[in-house]
Amino acid sequence: MFTRSRRRAEPSGPYWRQRGWQLSAGFVAVVFVLGGTIALTSGEDRPREPAPGGPLAGPDVTGDSRPQGCRTDDGDDAVPTTPPQGVEWRTIGAVRVPVSSAAGPTRTDGGIRWCFAHTPVGAVLAAHVIPSQLSEPGWRKVLDQQVVAGPGRDRFEFQRGLVRDSSAGRSDAVATYAGFSVASYEGSDATVDLLMRTGSGYATTSIDLRWSGGDWKLRPSDGGDPHTPVSVVQNPRGYVLWGR
C-alpha cells in the first residue's frame, strides 16, 4: 500500500461554469489555450444498459472478477519511479496516450480501450486513457463502462452533453502528456497526478480511480468534476517524466 496525503480541491460554483473545466472540455490531456495563456482555476456501479441495436461492447461482469478475455500482468505492485517499460503511444482524438501490452489497455471494443492491470502502472495508464476517451463522440459508452456510477457521474453526463466533441474541429489543443506521479495507491483506489506540457510551460491535474468490475474506472467528484482544476507548475520536479 502506498499513500501520500492529497485532498481534491473543491472550487466554488458548478464545475461546468469553472474556466478550467471549460478549457479542458471534459478531458485533461488537451488544454485549450486562449490568447497564449492557460486559464487557472484554483457507490456501486449501476448495470449498464445495452446500446441501441445490440449489446454494449466492452467489459461486462459482476463483482470484481476480470472480464472475459481481459488479461494483464498484475505481478508488480511497486509504485513506478521511472517510466514503465514497453510503453507505446497511440492517438485518441487530438491527443497521444501511453499504452502497454502488459499493463493495458489490452482490449479495444467498439473503439473503447479497456482492461488495465490491477497495479499502480495500470492505474497510471487508465488515468491517461479514460479521460481522453471522454472527449470523443463515443463518450457515453465510455461513461457507462469506465466511470464509477453515482451522483458525480450523473452530473458529469448532463454537462458533458453540452460540450462539443474535441474531434469536431478543435485544432487549438496544444498540451501533451509529459509525466505523472502516483499520489496514492491502495489497491481498490488510486489517485494519479498528471503533468502536461503546454506552449507556455507545465500544468497539472489529478485523476481519482477505483477498481470496480475487474478494471480501473474514473471516479469523478460528487460535483461531477472528472479531474481537479488544472493549474500551472513552474517545473516538472516530483513527476516521472515520459521522456519523449
Secondary structure as GFF3:
##gff-version 3
##sequence-region A 1 244
A	DSSP	beta_strand	2	3	.	.	.	ID=ss1
A	DSSP	three_ten_helix	15	17	.	.	.	ID=ss2
A	DSSP	alpha_helix	19	24	.	.	.	ID=ss3
A	DSSP	beta_strand	87	92	.	.	.	ID=ss4
A	DSSP	beta_strand	95	100	.	.	.	ID=ss5
A	DSSP	beta_strand	107	109	.	.	.	ID=ss6
A	DSSP	beta_strand	112	114	.	.	.	ID=ss7
A	DSSP	alpha_helix	120	133	.	.	.	ID=ss8
A	DSSP	alpha_helix	139	146	.	.	.	ID=ss9
A	DSSP	alpha_helix	151	160	.	.	.	ID=ss10
A	DSSP	beta_strand	176	185	.	.	.	ID=ss11
A	DSSP	beta_strand	189	198	.	.	.	ID=ss12
A	DSSP	beta_strand	201	212	.	.	.	ID=ss13
A	DSSP	beta_strand	215	218	.	.	.	ID=ss14
A	DSSP	beta_strand	231	233	.	.	.	ID=ss15
A	DSSP	beta_strand	240	241	.	.	.	ID=ss16
###
